């Protein structure tokens, strides 16, 4: 994500896109291991466990970020995006949804992304009513 945000910055600087055309960045992590999500929700600049010993979490997806947490949080905030935590069950559901439409098997990270997209679409539908 950080690399994508930097690339959009460079593309904007050379005049190929306007700032208002940049996409919103979304950080997705497993609910059992979500320091970026917790930091985003509480307004912190760095992940909750930065500089401390990280506890081992049992989760379907290894969505841990060790050193780029402040850059991820900055990209999410600058873009007007969000950070979401998804359950392992939602990740598996997302993996199955991808598999039903593409015949591909997906890793838990892809399932997490699908679960996040489904949640964001549902929230937008609810908001539009």
N, C-alpha and C positions, 0 to 999 in steps of 0.2 A: 504494500500500500504506500509506504513512504516513497519508494522509487517512482510509483505512478504519480503521486502528488508533485514530486520534484519535476517530473517530465512535463506535467501540465503547466507548471510555473515557467519552464523554459519555452514551451510552445507559446504561452501568453506573451512572454518577453519579446519574441520575434514577430509577434503580431498575427499569428495564425488563428488564435481564438481570443475571445474577450473573457474577462474574469467571470462574468455572470453565466458563461456557457460551461464552466467547469462542473463536473459531476460532484455529488455529495459522496463523501467517503464513509463507509460503514465498517466498523471493526466488530467481528463476531468471535466469541469465545465460548468454550464449554462452561456451563453454569458452575461446575465444580472447580473450575480453575479460570477465574475471570478478573485478574488484577486490572486490566485495561478498562473493562466495563465499570468496575467499582470506582476507579480513579475518575473516569468520565462523569459518572453519576454524582460524585461528591465534589467535582470541580478541581481535583488535584492535578498537578502538572506531570506527575510521574506515577507509575504503578504502585499499588498498595504495598507490595512486598519488596520494593526496590531497596537494595542494600541490606536486606535481612535474609535469613535462611528461609528458603521456600519449602513449604510442606509439600509432600507428595500427594497428588490428587488422583483419585481413581476416576477416570473419565474415558470416553470413547475416542477423544481427540486430544492430541498434544498441542493445544493452542497457547503455549506459553511464549512470552516474549521477554527476553532478558535485558537487552540494552537499548533497544530502539523505542521503548515505551513512550518517552516524552515526545518523540517525533511522530509517532502514531497518533497520540492524543492531540498534538498540534494540527495535524492534517485533518483529523475528524472535525475538530472545532472550527478551523479556518474554512472548511468546505460547507459548514452547516449540516454536517452529517450526524451520525449517532453511533453508539456502541451497544451491542446486544449480547446477552448471554442466552444460550439455548441448552436445553436439557439433552442428555444422551438419547432419550427416547425420540425427541424431535430430530436429532441428527440422523438416527436410523430411519425415521420416517422420510426425511429428506433424501437419504441415499436410495430408498426404495422408490420414491417419486421420480428421481432421475433415471433409475434403472428401468422403470416402466415406459418412459418416453424415449429413451435413447439406446436401450439394450446394452448400455455400458454399466460396468460395476464402478461404483464411486467410493472413494475413501471418506472417512468421517468428516474431514474438513469440507468436502463438497456437500455433504449432507447438512452440515452446519450452515453453509451459505444458502442452501435451498430453504432450510427452515427459517432463516432470517428474512429472505425475500418473501416467503409466504406470510410471515408475520407483518412485515412492512406493508404489503399489498392489502392485507385484511384491515390494518389500522387506517390506511388511506380510504378504503371503502367505508369504514365506520365513520371516519371524520367527514366524508362527503355527504352523509345523510343528515 
